[in-house]
Amino acid sequence: MPANNKIPICPALLQSSSCFGDDRTNADRIRRSEPRRSRKGALVSEKKKLALITRELKEARQQQAATTDVLKVISRSTFDLQTVLDTLVESAVRLCDADHAWLFQREGEFFRWVASYGHATDVHERIRDYFRTLPVPVDRGSVTGRTALEAKVVQVPDVLADPEYTWSEAQKLGGYRAALGVPLLRKGHVVGVIFVAKTVPQPFTAKQIELVTTFADQAVIAIENTRLLNELRQRTDDLSELLEQQTASSQVLQVISSSTGELEPVFQAILASATRTCDAKFGSDRKWRCPDYFEARHTSGICGVPKARASPATVESGEPANSNWPCHPILPVSASCRLSYRSKLS
């Protein structure tokens, strides 16, 4: 052993020792950085989820607001079905990222175009004129006809690539590629179709289809409400007319019972009731005098015309000279200019 008691150390050993130390340092650094990377990745994932939830909430609010607006329009437009249908197609376009929408209503075995949204004024007029003379049949040649035929939602991502699609003229007018048809169902029967389209070949999402289906249900409610209200109005008018006729008959009977032996008041009451019940401008009661003339004995609603007046008893003038049946001619203007009437019942 050397006198200074120092043991020599191999340089290679020192170098190896130093390398071992560096490896341990790098491993520790990697272990310390892994949690940070994991937390960063989790944070990015959470941000993406938050952005997705925020977008879905925004879409849900827009859809709810649109549905609320449509229901308000339905409640305010009790007798104005067109306003409701216009609002529905506008909402469908706006909330489905579509370019335009049409609504068809059933008439017998065909579907008639009744509303649209998303076109310029001149294009809208051309489409309206096109469908005015060409109702859509129930077949597979169009998205609307196919929807009515299957009674379910029909989606065509690109009508130009669909071998069954034959309505090329309508496609040129509308300029659409992707099309969606949603039926308006009432008790299982298709009473209409909402047609929504895009100018690019891009399919509709499941949420967009669900939204248009909701609008279709609301359209059915509006159409049914209008139908019921129109029926109620017609029934009310019929009952009012029947009541008016019964009242007129009752008044005539009262005059007959109170005018025993007197014909003048009876004829005058009958004429007045007939004029009022038929919603006529005026009337006259004429008596057959000779083979060629009637004599007007009573008038109703005519000012400045003598009560007794003779007129030719010819069929051409509208008088049933030799017939017991009433006639209802529509006279030319020249034959009625003095009394200003066109329609006549005898």
C-alpha positions as CSV (number, residue, x, y, z in Angstrom):
1,M,0.0,0.0,0.0
2,P,1.4,3.4,-0.8
3,A,2.8,5.5,2.0
4,N,0.2,8.3,1.6
5,N,-2.7,5.7,2.2
6,K,-4.6,6.9,-0.9
7,I,-6.3,4.3,-3.1
8,P,-6.3,5.2,-6.8
9,I,-9.8,5.2,-8.4
10,C,-10.3,4.0,-12.0
11,P,-11.5,6.8,-14.3
12,A,-13.8,4.3,-16.0
13,L,-15.5,3.6,-12.7
14,L,-16.0,7.3,-12.1
15,Q,-17.6,7.7,-15.5
16,S,-19.8,4.7,-15.0
17,S,-20.9,6.0,-11.6
18,S,-21.8,9.4,-13.2
19,C,-23.9,7.7,-15.9
20,F,-25.9,5.7,-13.3
21,G,-26.6,9.0,-11.6
22,D,-27.8,10.6,-14.8
23,D,-30.2,7.7,-15.6
24,R,-31.8,8.0,-12.1
25,T,-32.3,11.7,-12.6
26,N,-34.0,11.3,-16.0
27,A,-36.3,8.6,-14.7
28,D,-37.3,10.8,-11.8
29,R,-37.9,13.7,-14.2
30,I,-40.1,11.4,-16.4
31,R,-42.0,10.1,-13.4
32,R,-42.6,13.7,-12.2
33,S,-43.8,14.9,-15.7
34,E,-46.3,12.0,-16.3
35,P,-48.9,13.3,-13.8
36,R,-48.7,16.8,-15.4
37,R,-49.3,15.3,-18.8
38,S,-52.1,13.2,-17.6
39,R,-53.8,16.2,-15.9
40,K,-53.3,18.3,-19.1
41,G,-54.9,15.6,-21.2
42,A,-57.8,15.3,-18.8
43,L,-58.3,19.0,-18.9
44,V,-58.4,19.1,-22.7
45,S,-61.0,16.2,-22.6
46,E,-63.1,18.1,-20.1
47,K,-63.0,21.2,-22.2
48,K,-64.2,19.3,-25.2
49,K,-67.0,17.7,-23.2
50,L,-68.0,21.1,-21.8
51,A,-68.0,22.7,-25.3
52,L,-70.2,19.8,-26.6
53,I,-72.7,20.2,-23.6
54,T,-72.8,23.9,-24.1
55,R,-73.6,23.5,-27.8
56,E,-76.3,20.9,-27.1
57,L,-77.8,23.2,-24.5
58,K,-77.8,26.1,-26.9
59,E,-79.5,24.0,-29.6
60,A,-82.0,22.7,-27.0
61,R,-82.8,26.3,-26.0
62,Q,-83.2,27.3,-29.7
63,Q,-85.5,24.4,-30.3
64,Q,-87.6,25.1,-27.2
65,A,-87.9,28.8,-28.1
66,A,-88.9,27.9,-31.7
67,T,-91.5,25.4,-30.4
68,T,-92.8,28.0,-28.0
69,D,-93.1,30.6,-30.8
70,V,-95.0,28.1,-33.0
71,L,-97.4,27.3,-30.2
72,K,-98.0,31.0,-29.7
73,V,-98.7,31.5,-33.3
74,I,-101.1,28.5,-33.3
75,S,-103.0,30.0,-30.3
76,R,-103.1,33.5,-31.8
77,S,-104.0,32.4,-35.4
78,T,-107.1,30.3,-34.7
79,F,-108.7,30.9,-38.1
80,D,-105.4,31.7,-40.0
81,L,-103.9,28.3,-40.9
82,Q,-101.6,29.9,-43.5
83,T,-99.7,31.9,-40.9
84,V,-99.1,28.8,-38.8
85,L,-97.8,26.8,-41.7
86,D,-95.5,29.6,-42.8
87,T,-94.1,29.8,-39.3
88,L,-93.5,26.1,-39.2
89,V,-91.5,25.9,-42.4
90,E,-89.5,29.0,-41.5
91,S,-88.6,27.4,-38.1
92,A,-87.6,24.1,-39.8
93,V,-85.2,25.9,-42.1
94,R,-83.7,28.1,-39.4
95,L,-83.1,25.3,-36.8
96,C,-82.0,22.5,-39.1
97,D,-79.3,24.4,-40.9
98,A,-81.3,23.9,-44.1
99,D,-81.7,26.2,-47.1
100,H,-85.5,25.9,-47.7
101,A,-88.6,24.0,-46.8
102,W,-92.0,23.3,-48.4
103,L,-95.2,22.0,-46.9
104,F,-97.7,20.0,-48.8
105,Q,-101.3,19.3,-47.7
106,R,-103.3,16.3,-48.9
107,E,-106.2,16.8,-51.4
108,G,-107.7,13.4,-52.3
109,E,-105.0,11.2,-53.9
110,F,-102.5,14.1,-54.4
111,F,-100.6,16.6,-52.3
112,R,-100.9,20.3,-52.9
113,W,-98.1,22.8,-52.2
114,V,-99.3,25.3,-49.5
115,A,-96.2,26.9,-47.9
116,S,-92.5,27.5,-48.4
117,Y,-89.6,29.4,-46.9
118,G,-86.0,30.1,-47.9
119,H,-86.3,31.2,-51.6
120,A,-86.0,34.6,-53.2
121,T,-89.2,36.2,-54.2
122,D,-88.9,35.3,-57.9
123,V,-87.9,31.7,-57.2
124,H,-90.8,31.4,-54.7
125,E,-93.2,32.6,-57.4
126,R,-91.9,30.1,-60.0
127,I,-92.2,27.3,-57.5
128,R,-95.7,28.3,-56.6
129,D,-96.7,28.5,-60.2
130,Y,-95.1,25.1,-60.9
131,F,-96.9,23.3,-58.1
132,R,-100.2,25.1,-58.7
133,T,-100.7,23.1,-61.9
134,L,-98.8,20.0,-60.9
135,P,-99.9,18.3,-57.6
136,V,-97.6,15.7,-56.2
137,P,-98.8,12.1,-56.6
138,V,-98.2,9.3,-54.0
139,D,-95.3,7.4,-55.6
140,R,-91.6,7.0,-55.2
141,G,-90.6,9.5,-57.8
142,S,-90.5,12.4,-55.3
143,V,-89.4,12.7,-51.7
144,T,-92.9,14.0,-50.8
145,G,-94.7,11.1,-52.6
146,R,-92.3,8.6,-51.1
147,T,-92.9,9.9,-47.6
148,A,-96.7,9.7,-48.1
149,L,-96.4,6.2,-49.6
150,E,-94.4,4.9,-46.6
151,A,-96.0,7.1,-44.0
152,K,-92.7,7.6,-42.3
153,V,-89.6,9.8,-42.4
154,V,-87.7,9.6,-45.7
155,Q,-84.2,11.1,-46.1
156,V,-82.3,11.3,-49.3
157,P,-78.7,12.5,-48.9
158,D,-78.4,13.4,-52.6
159,V,-81.4,13.4,-54.9
160,L,-79.2,13.5,-58.0
161,A,-77.7,10.2,-56.9
162,D,-81.1,8.6,-56.2
163,P,-82.2,6.4,-59.1
164,E,-85.9,6.6,-58.1
165,Y,-86.1,10.4,-58.0
166,T,-87.8,11.8,-61.1
167,W,-88.8,15.3,-60.1
168,S,-85.8,16.9,-61.9
169,E,-87.7,20.1,-62.8
170,A,-88.6,20.8,-59.2
171,Q,-85.0,20.1,-58.2
172,K,-83.7,22.6,-60.7
173,L,-86.1,25.3,-59.5
174,G,-85.2,24.7,-55.8
175,G,-81.6,24.0,-56.4
176,Y,-81.5,21.4,-53.6
177,R,-79.4,18.2,-53.2
178,A,-80.2,16.7,-49.8
179,A,-83.9,16.3,-48.9
180,L,-85.9,15.2,-45.9
181,G,-89.6,14.3,-45.9
182,V,-91.6,14.1,-42.7
183,P,-95.2,13.0,-42.8
184,L,-98.1,14.8,-41.0
185,L,-99.9,11.9,-39.4
186,R,-103.5,12.0,-38.1
187,K,-104.8,8.7,-36.8
188,G,-102.3,6.9,-38.9
189,H,-103.2,8.7,-42.2
190,V,-100.9,11.1,-43.9
191,V,-102.6,14.5,-44.2
192,G,-99.5,16.4,-45.3
193,V,-95.7,16.3,-45.7
194,I,-93.0,18.7,-44.6
195,F,-90.1,18.8,-47.2
196,V,-86.8,20.2,-45.9
197,A,-83.8,20.5,-48.2
198,K,-80.2,21.6,-48.4
199,T,-78.2,22.8,-51.4
200,V,-75.3,20.5,-50.6
201,P,-75.4,16.7,-50.4
202,Q,-75.3,16.5,-46.6
203,P,-77.6,14.3,-44.5
204,F,-79.7,15.6,-41.6
205,T,-78.9,14.7,-38.1
206,A,-81.1,12.6,-35.8
207,K,-81.9,15.7,-33.7
208,Q,-82.8,17.7,-36.8
209,I,-85.2,14.9,-37.9
210,E,-86.7,14.8,-34.5
211,L,-87.2,18.6,-34.5
212,V,-89.0,18.5,-37.9
213,T,-91.1,15.6,-36.6
214,T,-92.2,17.9,-33.8
215,F,-93.1,20.6,-36.2
216,A,-95.1,18.1,-38.3
217,D,-97.1,17.2,-35.2
218,Q,-97.9,20.8,-34.5
219,A,-98.9,21.3,-38.1
220,V,-101.4,18.4,-37.7
221,I,-102.8,20.1,-34.6
222,A,-103.2,23.4,-36.5
223,I,-104.9,21.7,-39.5
224,E,-107.2,19.7,-37.3
225,N,-108.2,22.8,-35.3
226,T,-108.9,24.7,-38.4
227,R,-111.1,21.9,-39.8
228,L,-113.1,21.6,-36.6
229,L,-113.6,25.4,-36.3
230,N,-114.7,25.5,-40.0
231,E,-117.2,22.7,-39.3
232,L,-118.4,24.4,-36.2
233,R,-118.8,27.7,-38.1
234,Q,-120.7,25.9,-40.9
235,R,-123.0,24.2,-38.4
236,T,-123.7,27.5,-36.7
237,D,-124.5,29.1,-40.0
238,D,-126.8,26.3,-40.9
239,L,-128.6,26.5,-37.6
240,S,-128.9,30.3,-37.9
241,E,-130.4,29.9,-41.4
242,L,-132.8,27.2,-40.1
243,L,-133.9,29.4,-37.2
244,E,-134.4,32.3,-39.5
245,Q,-136.6,30.2,-41.8
246,Q,-138.6,29.0,-38.8
247,T,-139.0,32.5,-37.6
248,A,-140.2,33.7,-41.0
249,S,-142.7,30.8,-41.2
250,S,-144.0,31.6,-37.7
251,Q,-144.5,35.3,-38.6
252,V,-146.5,34.3,-41.8
253,L,-148.7,32.0,-39.8
254,Q,-149.3,34.7,-37.3
255,V,-150.4,37.1,-40.1
256,I,-152.6,34.4,-41.6
257,S,-154.3,33.7,-38.2
258,S,-154.9,37.4,-37.5
259,S,-156.0,38.4,-41.0
260,T,-159.1,36.2,-41.5
261,G,-160.7,36.9,-44.8
262,E,-158.0,39.4,-45.9
263,L,-155.5,38.3,-48.5
264,E,-153.5,41.6,-48.8
265,P,-151.7,41.4,-45.5
266,V,-151.0,37.7,-46.0
267,F,-149.4,38.1,-49.4
268,Q,-147.4,41.1,-48.2
269,A,-146.1,39.1,-45.2
270,I,-145.2,36.1,-47.4
271,L,-143.3,38.4,-49.8
272,A,-141.4,40.2,-47.1
273,S,-140.4,36.9,-45.4
274,A,-139.3,35.4,-48.7
275,T,-137.2,38.4,-49.6
276,R,-135.5,38.5,-46.1
277,T,-135.0,34.7,-45.9
278,C,-133.4,34.5,-49.4
279,D,-131.2,37.5,-48.6
280,A,-132.6,39.2,-51.7
281,K,-132.4,42.9,-52.6
282,F,-136.1,43.1,-53.4
283,G,-139.1,41.0,-54.4
284,S,-142.5,41.3,-56.1
285,D,-145.8,39.4,-56.0
286,R,-147.4,39.1,-59.4
287,K,-150.9,37.9,-60.5
288,W,-151.7,36.2,-63.7
289,R,-154.1,38.5,-65.6
290,C,-154.2,37.4,-69.2
291,P,-152.3,35.1,-71.6
292,D,-149.6,37.6,-72.1
293,Y,-149.1,39.6,-68.9
294,F,-148.5,39.4,-65.1
295,E,-149.7,42.2,-62.8
296,A,-147.3,43.1,-59.9
297,R,-149.6,43.5,-56.8
298,H,-147.0,43.7,-54.0
299,T,-143.3,44.6,-53.8
300,S,-140.7,44.4,-51.1
301,G,-137.4,46.3,-50.9
302,I,-138.2,48.4,-54.1
303,C,-138.2,52.1,-53.7
304,G,-140.1,54.3,-56.2
305,V,-141.6,51.4,-58.2
306,P,-145.4,51.2,-58.7
307,K,-147.0,48.3,-56.9
308,A,-149.2,47.5,-59.9
309,R,-147.2,46.8,-63.0
310,A,-147.7,44.7,-66.1
311,S,-144.9,42.7,-67.7
312,P,-144.7,40.2,-70.6
313,A,-145.2,36.6,-69.5
314,T,-142.5,35.1,-71.6
315,V,-140.1,32.4,-70.7
316,E,-137.2,34.4,-72.1
317,S,-137.7,37.1,-69.5
318,G,-137.6,34.6,-66.7
319,E,-141.4,34.3,-66.0
320,P,-142.7,30.7,-65.7
321,A,-145.8,31.5,-67.8
322,N,-147.0,27.9,-68.4
323,S,-145.2,26.0,-65.6
324,N,-145.9,25.3,-62.0
325,W,-142.1,25.0,-61.3
326,P,-140.0,27.9,-60.1
327,C,-137.1,29.0,-62.4
328,H,-133.9,30.8,-61.4
329,P,-132.4,32.4,-64.4
330,I,-129.2,34.6,-64.4
331,L,-130.3,37.6,-66.4
332,P,-128.0,39.7,-68.6
333,V,-127.2,43.2,-67.5
334,S,-129.5,44.7,-70.2
335,A,-132.5,42.9,-68.9
336,S,-132.1,44.1,-65.3
337,C,-130.4,47.5,-65.5
338,R,-133.5,49.4,-64.4
339,L,-133.6,47.5,-61.0
340,S,-129.9,46.7,-60.8
341,Y,-130.1,42.9,-60.3
342,R,-128.6,39.9,-62.0
343,S,-130.0,36.8,-60.3
344,K,-133.7,36.1,-60.3
345,L,-135.9,33.4,-58.6
346,S,-139.6,33.0,-59.8
